[in-house]
Amino acid sequence: MNWIADYIDGHGEEFWQRALKIHGYAELAGEERQSAAELCAMLEQAGFAVEQGLGSQPTAFRAVYGNGGPVIGFLCEYDALPKLNQTEGTCYNGDGTSGHGCGHNLLGVGAAAAAMALREEMEKRGLSGTLVIYGCPAEETLFGKTKMAEEGYFKELDVALAWHPEDHYCCGEVCHKAMDSIRFRFHGRSAHASVCPELGRSALDGAEMMSVGANYLREHVPDGVRIHYSYLSAGEKPNVVPDFAEVWYFVRSNRRRIVDQVTERLIQVARGAAMMSGTEVEWEFLARGKATRINTTLADLAYGCMRRVSLPQWEEPELRLAAGLGESLGLPGTICGELTPPEGRELPGSGSTDFSAVSQTVPSVEINTVCFTRGTPGHHWAVTAQSCSSIGRKGMLYAAGVLAEMGKALLEDPGLLSRAREEYLTRAE
């Protein structure tokens, strides 16, 4: 009897309706009240003891079932992105409001569904152990799990299992980049820009000089470093010397120590820009994210479970949607249908995620399953469109089955946990 598969099949429509509700809520980072409540209600109904509001984050939660060891963790996310509202379709039809342009409506429900299915298996077979589901807000700002780890969460886990919607399958060997998120604020002195410009000290000049320096800095950083920025405030009118300007920087690398080095140089650039412009500068770190500590033991387990669980079969509605998006966006117009075996090594990633903070705390793995057509750009309305489509539904339910099977294997085989722990202890960031 396959209790996990039967449970997911039997509750698939309920899971999908929850995912669609969260898709409709589309709440931004730190504001996910309805989304968190939706997941908590689902878990409470399934027999989990739920604690809402963790540490400094009111939209974080913790749900627990069972007792004793091992302790298996599942990670939910549910924040949306600004200006990416979209319904299912092949052409943009959004209204400029927020939307699930990273598929976190699928992610949150899929992870919770995995834990619920594994709970069913434990009940039917009398398996011992504890399941802990962490509701993790604000992934898109790298704040949620980073802050939760700083406040001592996740340490109770023997292992953490996570997933993310993608346009391909991956069993969890990608090392996501470490990242600093920093806001620089320049303070100057206002004046009439034409009548008495000599009295002004332009905060915007300071910010722009910093940007010039940062762009020259790019030539002298290690391979793989990424520096990008966006102006948050740059003055109101051309004839008023701006006394305030704010610019937001991200610094990324596959190694935390390199991020530290480049960030220190960027701060020196900001100080120099303030000196040249006669302004003052201050800065605030919003997040200091780590790189992922991969675990090939868990990646191998993931691949085995991904092979055992039936892959989604793409039918006419999905193929038609893929073709339409391909025509609209210049994409291949196809959907991935094959697994890629693990390579047994760290694969460099291009993005950043606060999942890395968990991976530096306990043995962890994050798999990817196909929820989008090939080549779909991240943080795009096309992701929002597919996150409420049958492609997203099938990918979410497949992920739930894989994570639940991984949890079952870890409950049944203490040696797996021991090997994962040993690798975690020997693998540096």
C-alpha positions as CSV (number, residue, x, y, z in Angstrom):
1,M,0.0,0.0,0.0
2,N,1.4,3.4,-1.0
3,W,-0.1,5.6,1.7
4,I,1.8,8.7,0.6
5,A,0.7,8.6,-3.1
6,D,-2.9,7.7,-2.1
7,Y,-3.1,10.6,0.4
8,I,-1.8,13.1,-2.1
9,D,-4.1,11.8,-4.9
10,G,-7.1,11.9,-2.5
11,H,-6.4,15.4,-1.3
12,G,-5.0,16.9,-4.5
13,E,-8.0,19.1,-5.2
14,E,-7.9,20.5,-1.7
15,F,-4.2,21.3,-2.0
16,W,-4.8,23.0,-5.3
17,Q,-7.6,25.1,-4.0
18,R,-5.4,26.3,-1.2
19,A,-2.6,27.1,-3.7
20,L,-5.1,29.1,-5.8
21,K,-6.3,31.1,-2.7
22,I,-2.7,32.0,-1.8
23,H,-2.1,32.9,-5.5
24,G,-5.0,35.3,-5.1
25,Y,-3.8,36.8,-1.9
26,A,-0.4,37.6,-3.4
27,E,0.9,39.2,-0.2
28,L,4.4,40.8,-0.2
29,A,7.3,39.9,2.0
30,G,6.5,40.3,5.7
31,E,2.8,41.0,5.0
32,E,1.6,37.4,4.3
33,R,-1.1,37.2,7.0
34,Q,-3.8,35.5,4.9
35,S,-1.4,33.2,3.2
36,A,0.1,32.1,6.5
37,A,-3.3,31.6,8.0
38,E,-4.4,29.5,5.1
39,L,-1.5,27.1,5.6
40,C,-1.9,27.0,9.3
41,A,-5.6,26.1,9.0
42,M,-4.7,23.3,6.6
43,L,-2.1,21.9,8.9
44,E,-4.4,22.2,12.0
45,Q,-7.1,20.3,10.2
46,A,-4.6,17.6,9.5
47,G,-3.7,17.2,13.2
48,F,-0.6,19.3,13.5
49,A,-0.1,21.6,16.5
50,V,0.4,25.0,15.1
51,E,2.2,28.0,16.6
52,Q,1.6,31.3,14.7
53,G,4.1,34.1,15.0
54,L,7.7,33.2,15.6
55,G,10.3,35.6,17.2
56,S,10.2,38.9,15.4
57,Q,8.1,37.7,12.5
58,P,4.3,37.6,13.0
59,T,3.7,35.8,9.7
60,A,6.1,33.0,10.5
61,F,4.7,29.7,11.9
62,R,5.7,26.3,13.2
63,A,3.6,23.2,13.0
64,V,4.5,19.9,14.7
65,Y,3.4,16.3,14.7
66,G,4.8,13.3,16.5
67,N,7.5,13.0,19.2
68,G,11.0,11.7,19.6
69,G,13.6,11.4,16.8
70,P,14.4,11.8,14.1
71,V,13.1,15.3,13.6
72,I,12.3,16.0,9.9
73,G,11.7,19.6,8.8
74,F,9.8,21.0,5.9
75,L,10.1,24.6,4.7
76,C,7.1,26.6,3.4
77,E,7.3,30.0,1.6
78,Y,4.4,32.1,0.6
79,D,5.4,35.7,-0.3
80,A,4.7,37.3,-3.6
81,L,6.4,40.0,-5.7
82,P,5.3,43.6,-6.6
83,K,3.6,44.4,-9.9
84,L,3.5,40.8,-11.2
85,N,-0.3,40.2,-10.9
86,Q,-1.5,37.8,-13.7
87,T,-4.2,35.2,-14.4
88,E,-3.6,32.1,-16.4
89,G,-2.9,33.0,-20.0
90,T,-0.3,33.5,-22.7
91,C,-0.3,37.3,-22.9
92,Y,0.2,39.9,-20.1
93,N,-3.1,40.8,-18.5
94,G,-2.0,42.1,-15.1
95,D,-3.1,45.2,-13.4
96,G,0.2,46.3,-11.7
97,T,-0.6,44.8,-8.3
98,S,1.4,42.1,-6.6
99,G,1.6,38.5,-7.9
100,H,3.2,35.1,-7.4
101,G,6.0,35.6,-9.9
102,C,8.2,33.1,-8.1
103,G,5.6,30.4,-7.5
104,H,5.6,30.5,-3.8
105,N,1.9,29.8,-3.6
106,L,2.8,26.4,-5.0
107,L,5.9,26.1,-2.7
108,G,4.1,26.7,0.5
109,V,1.2,24.3,-0.1
110,G,3.5,21.6,-1.7
111,A,5.8,21.5,1.4
112,A,2.9,21.4,3.8
113,A,1.2,18.7,1.7
114,A,4.4,16.6,1.9
115,A,4.4,16.7,5.6
116,M,0.7,15.9,5.8
117,A,1.2,12.9,3.5
118,L,4.2,11.7,5.6
119,R,2.1,12.0,8.7
120,E,-0.5,9.7,7.1
121,E,2.3,7.1,6.4
122,M,3.5,7.4,10.0
123,E,0.0,6.9,11.4
124,K,-0.8,3.9,9.3
125,R,2.6,2.2,10.0
126,G,3.3,3.3,13.5
127,L,6.5,5.0,12.5
128,S,8.2,7.1,15.3
129,G,9.7,10.6,14.8
130,T,8.7,14.2,14.7
131,L,7.7,16.4,11.7
132,V,8.2,20.1,12.0
133,I,6.9,22.5,9.3
134,Y,8.3,26.0,9.3
135,G,6.4,28.7,7.7
136,C,9.0,31.1,6.4
137,P,8.0,34.6,5.3
138,A,9.9,37.2,3.3
139,E,12.1,35.0,1.2
140,E,12.2,37.6,-1.5
141,T,14.1,40.0,0.7
142,L,16.4,37.2,2.1
143,F,15.1,38.2,5.5
144,G,12.8,35.4,6.7
145,K,14.9,32.3,7.2
146,T,18.0,34.4,7.8
147,K,16.4,36.1,10.8
148,M,14.8,32.8,11.9
149,A,18.2,31.1,12.0
150,E,19.6,34.1,13.9
151,E,16.9,33.7,16.5
152,G,17.6,30.0,17.0
153,Y,15.0,28.3,14.9
154,F,15.8,25.2,12.7
155,K,18.4,23.9,15.3
156,E,15.9,21.3,16.5
157,L,15.9,19.6,13.1
158,D,18.0,16.6,12.1
159,V,17.4,17.5,8.5
160,A,15.5,20.1,6.5
161,L,13.7,19.3,3.2
162,A,12.6,22.1,0.8
163,W,11.7,22.6,-2.8
164,H,11.2,25.4,-5.3
165,P,9.2,25.6,-8.6
166,E,11.3,25.7,-11.7
167,D,11.4,25.0,-15.4
168,H,13.6,21.9,-14.9
169,Y,14.2,19.1,-12.4
170,C,17.1,19.3,-10.0
171,C,18.0,17.1,-7.0
172,G,19.6,19.8,-4.9
173,E,23.3,20.3,-5.7
174,V,23.2,24.0,-6.5
175,C,25.1,26.4,-4.3
176,H,23.1,29.6,-4.3
177,K,25.2,32.8,-3.9
178,A,25.8,34.6,-0.6
179,M,24.4,38.1,-0.7
180,D,24.5,41.4,1.2
181,S,21.4,43.7,0.8
182,I,22.4,47.2,1.8
183,R,20.7,50.6,1.6
184,F,22.9,53.7,1.4
185,R,21.4,57.0,2.4
186,F,23.1,60.3,1.4
187,H,22.3,63.5,3.3
188,G,23.0,66.9,1.8
189,R,21.7,70.4,1.9
190,S,18.9,71.8,-0.1
191,A,19.0,75.0,-2.1
192,H,17.5,76.6,-5.2
193,A,19.3,74.9,-8.1
194,S,19.5,78.1,-10.2
195,V,19.4,81.0,-7.8
196,C,21.9,79.8,-5.2
197,P,23.3,76.4,-6.3
198,E,26.5,77.2,-4.4
199,L,24.7,76.8,-1.1
200,G,23.5,73.3,-2.0
201,R,25.1,69.9,-1.4
202,S,23.4,67.4,-3.6
203,A,22.7,64.1,-2.0
204,L,21.9,62.8,-5.5
205,D,25.4,63.8,-6.6
206,G,26.8,61.6,-3.8
207,A,24.6,58.6,-4.8
208,E,25.6,59.0,-8.5
209,M,29.3,59.3,-7.7
210,M,28.9,56.1,-5.6
211,S,27.3,54.4,-8.6
212,V,30.2,55.5,-10.9
213,G,32.7,54.1,-8.3
214,A,30.8,50.9,-8.0
215,N,30.8,50.4,-11.7
216,Y,34.6,50.8,-11.9
217,L,34.8,48.4,-8.9
218,R,33.3,45.7,-11.1
219,E,36.6,45.4,-13.0
220,H,38.5,44.5,-9.9
221,V,36.4,41.8,-8.2
222,P,36.7,38.0,-8.3
223,D,34.9,36.0,-11.0
224,G,31.3,35.3,-10.1
225,V,30.7,38.5,-8.1
226,R,27.5,40.4,-8.9
227,I,26.8,44.0,-8.0
228,H,23.5,45.6,-8.8
229,Y,21.5,48.6,-7.5
230,S,18.3,50.6,-7.7
231,Y,17.6,54.2,-6.7
232,L,14.8,54.5,-4.0
233,S,14.9,58.3,-3.7
234,A,16.6,60.8,-6.0
235,G,15.0,64.2,-5.4
236,E,11.6,65.6,-6.4
237,K,12.2,68.6,-8.8
238,P,15.1,69.6,-11.0
239,N,15.2,73.2,-9.5
240,V,15.7,71.9,-5.9
241,V,19.0,70.6,-4.9
242,P,18.1,67.2,-3.3
243,D,19.0,66.9,0.4
244,F,18.3,63.2,0.5
245,A,19.0,60.3,-1.8
246,E,18.8,56.5,-1.2
247,V,20.3,53.7,-3.3
248,W,19.8,50.0,-2.6
249,Y,22.7,47.6,-3.4
250,F,23.0,43.8,-3.7
251,V,26.5,42.2,-3.6
252,R,26.7,38.5,-4.4
253,S,29.3,35.7,-4.6
254,N,29.4,32.0,-4.2
255,R,31.5,32.5,-1.1
256,R,30.6,34.6,2.0
257,R,34.1,35.8,2.6
258,I,34.3,37.3,-0.9
259,V,31.0,39.1,-0.3
260,D,32.4,40.5,2.9
261,Q,35.5,41.8,1.0
262,V,33.6,43.4,-1.9
263,T,31.0,45.0,0.5
264,E,33.8,46.6,2.5
265,R,35.2,48.1,-0.7
266,L,31.8,49.3,-1.8
267,I,31.4,51.0,1.6
268,Q,34.7,52.8,1.0
269,V,33.4,53.9,-2.4
270,A,30.3,55.3,-0.7
271,R,32.5,57.2,1.8
272,G,34.6,58.6,-1.0
273,A,31.5,59.7,-2.9
274,A,30.2,61.5,0.2
275,M,33.5,63.3,0.6
276,M,33.5,64.4,-3.1
277,S,30.0,65.7,-3.0
278,G,30.2,67.4,0.4
279,T,27.5,65.1,1.8
280,E,27.2,62.5,4.5
281,V,26.4,58.9,4.0
282,E,25.0,56.1,6.3
283,W,24.2,52.5,5.4
284,E,21.9,49.8,6.7
285,F,22.2,46.0,6.1
286,L,18.8,44.5,5.4
287,A,20.2,41.0,5.0
288,R,23.6,39.3,5.1
289,G,22.8,36.0,3.4
290,K,25.1,33.0,3.3
291,A,25.9,30.6,0.4
292,T,24.3,27.2,0.3
293,R,26.0,24.3,2.0
294,I,25.0,21.5,-0.3
295,N,24.6,17.9,0.8
296,T,25.3,15.2,-1.8
297,T,24.0,12.5,0.5
298,L,20.6,14.2,0.5
299,A,20.8,15.0,-3.2
300,D,21.3,11.3,-4.0
301,L,18.3,10.5,-1.8
302,A,16.3,13.1,-3.6
303,Y,17.2,11.7,-7.1
304,G,16.2,8.2,-6.0
305,C,12.8,9.5,-4.7
306,M,12.3,11.6,-7.8
307,R,12.7,8.5,-9.9
308,R,10.3,6.4,-7.8
309,V,7.5,9.0,-7.8
310,S,5.7,9.1,-11.2
311,L,6.8,12.1,-13.2
312,P,4.0,14.5,-14.4
313,Q,2.7,13.7,-17.8
314,W,2.0,16.8,-19.9
315,E,-1.3,16.7,-21.8
316,E,-2.9,18.9,-24.4
317,P,-3.9,21.8,-22.1
318,E,-0.3,22.1,-20.7
319,L,1.3,21.7,-24.2
320,R,-1.1,24.4,-25.6
321,L,-0.2,26.8,-22.8
322,A,3.5,26.2,-23.3
323,A,3.2,26.8,-27.1
324,G,1.3,30.0,-26.5
325,L,3.9,31.3,-24.0
326,G,6.6,30.3,-26.4
327,E,5.1,32.4,-29.1
328,S,4.4,35.3,-26.8
329,L,7.8,35.5,-25.2
330,G,10.1,33.9,-27.7
331,L,10.6,30.8,-25.6
332,P,11.1,27.2,-26.8
333,G,7.4,26.5,-26.1
334,T,8.1,23.1,-24.5
335,I,8.0,21.5,-21.1
336,C,10.8,19.6,-19.5
337,G,10.0,15.9,-19.0
338,E,13.3,14.3,-18.0
339,L,15.3,14.0,-14.8
340,T,19.0,14.9,-14.6
341,P,21.1,12.6,-12.4
342,P,23.2,14.2,-9.6
343,E,26.8,15.0,-10.4
344,G,28.1,14.5,-6.9
345,R,29.6,18.0,-6.7
346,E,28.7,21.6,-5.9
347,L,27.1,23.4,-8.9
348,P,27.5,27.2,-8.9
349,G,24.2,29.0,-8.8
350,S,23.4,32.5,-10.1
351,G,20.8,33.6,-7.6
352,S,20.4,33.9,-3.8
353,T,18.0,32.5,-1.3
354,D,17.5,32.5,2.5
355,F,17.3,28.7,2.3
356,S,21.1,28.9,2.5
357,A,20.8,30.1,6.1
358,V,19.0,26.8,6.9
359,S,21.6,24.8,5.0
360,Q,24.3,26.3,7.2
361,T,22.4,25.4,10.4
362,V,21.4,21.7,9.7
363,P,21.8,19.2,6.9
364,S,19.4,20.4,4.2
365,V,18.4,19.9,0.6
366,E,16.3,21.9,-1.8
367,I,14.9,20.2,-4.9
368,N,13.4,21.7,-8.0
369,T,10.4,20.4,-9.9
370,V,8.9,21.5,-13.2
371,C,6.1,24.0,-12.8
372,F,6.9,26.3,-15.7
373,T,7.7,25.9,-19.4
374,R,11.3,25.8,-20.6
375,G,13.1,29.1,-20.4
376,T,10.4,30.9,-18.4
377,P,12.3,34.0,-16.8
378,G,12.2,34.2,-13.1
379,H,10.2,37.0,-11.3
380,H,8.1,37.5,-14.4
381,W,4.3,37.6,-15.1
382,A,4.7,34.3,-17.0
383,V,5.6,32.6,-13.7
384,T,2.5,34.1,-12.1
385,A,0.4,32.8,-15.0
386,Q,1.7,29.3,-14.7
387,S,1.5,29.2,-10.9
388,C,-2.3,29.0,-11.3
389,S,-2.2,26.6,-14.2
390,S,-2.3,22.8,-14.5
391,I,1.5,22.8,-15.1
392,G,2.0,24.3,-11.7
393,R,-0.5,22.0,-10.1
394,K,1.2,18.9,-11.4
395,G,4.6,20.1,-10.4
396,M,3.5,21.0,-6.9
397,L,1.9,17.6,-6.3
398,Y,4.9,15.8,-7.7
399,A,7.1,17.8,-5.3
400,A,4.9,16.9,-2.4
401,G,5.2,13.2,-3.2
402,V,9.0,13.4,-3.6
403,L,9.6,15.3,-0.3
404,A,7.3,12.9,1.6
405,E,9.1,9.9,0.2
406,M,12.4,11.5,1.2
407,G,11.1,12.0,4.7
408,K,9.9,8.4,4.9
409,A,13.4,7.1,3.9
410,L,15.0,9.2,6.5
411,L,12.6,7.9,9.2
412,E,13.3,4.3,8.1
413,D,17.1,4.5,7.7
414,P,19.1,6.1,10.6
415,G,22.2,5.5,8.6
416,L,21.1,8.0,6.0
417,L,20.7,10.7,8.6
418,S,24.2,9.9,10.0
419,R,25.8,10.1,6.6
420,A,24.0,13.4,5.8
421,R,25.2,14.8,9.2
422,E,28.7,13.6,8.7
423,E,28.9,15.3,5.3
424,Y,27.3,18.5,6.7
425,L,30.1,18.7,9.4
426,T,32.9,18.2,6.9
427,R,31.7,20.5,4.1
428,A,32.6,24.1,4.7
429,E,30.6,27.0,3.2
